[in-house]
Amino acid sequence: MAAAELREARTQSILAAPDLVVRTGFMAGGGRVTVASSAAQGASVVSLRADRPPAPGRAFQLWTIGTGNPVSVGELIPAGEASAVQIVNGVPGNAVFAVSEEPAGGSAQPTNVLVKVQLT
């Protein structure tokens, strides 16, 4: 319970930041990803609402892309689920967020990118 309350408080802090930037991208296959980011908070809130869940044995994986290679933020939605909200700390400048569909457990690099959301 305490962890959920801390997560909610952190989410509200990011969303209330005066420098908040909000961007939305639409997923191939249906759905959308919204990224609300605050440089002052050093974090983003990523919300994914897919029109369909990943297929059995698959998952939606979240990535950040700065000036280098994509960095996995982890499995965002496992098979059978169609929405998630995740806090991402330490977002690089000029970041791009991407969601890909990968084998369950994730991939080392994105293979089937469904959407990219650029913050700037």
JOKA-V27380 format. One line per field, one symbol per residue. phi: phi as a letter, one per 30 degrees, with the letter a starting at -180 (. if undefined). psi: psi as a letter, one per 30 degrees, with the letter a starting at -180 (. if undefined). burial: # if it has 16 or more other C-alpha atoms within 10 Angstrom, else .. Layout:
phi->???
psi->???
burial->???
This chain:
phi->.dddddddddeddddcddcecbbbbcddjjkbbcccbbdddiabcccbbcdbdddeibadccbcbcdcdecdcjdcbdejcbaabbccciddehdccbbbcbdejjbdbdcbdcabbcdc
psi->eeeeeeeeeeeeeeffkfgkkkkklkkkfkllkkkjkjeefhllkkkkjkfklllkgllkkklkjbfblkkkflkeklkflgllkkkjlhklkhkkkkklklkkfllflkeikfkkjke.
burial->.........##..##....#.#.####...#########.#.########..###..########....####.#####.###.####..#...##########.##..#..#######.
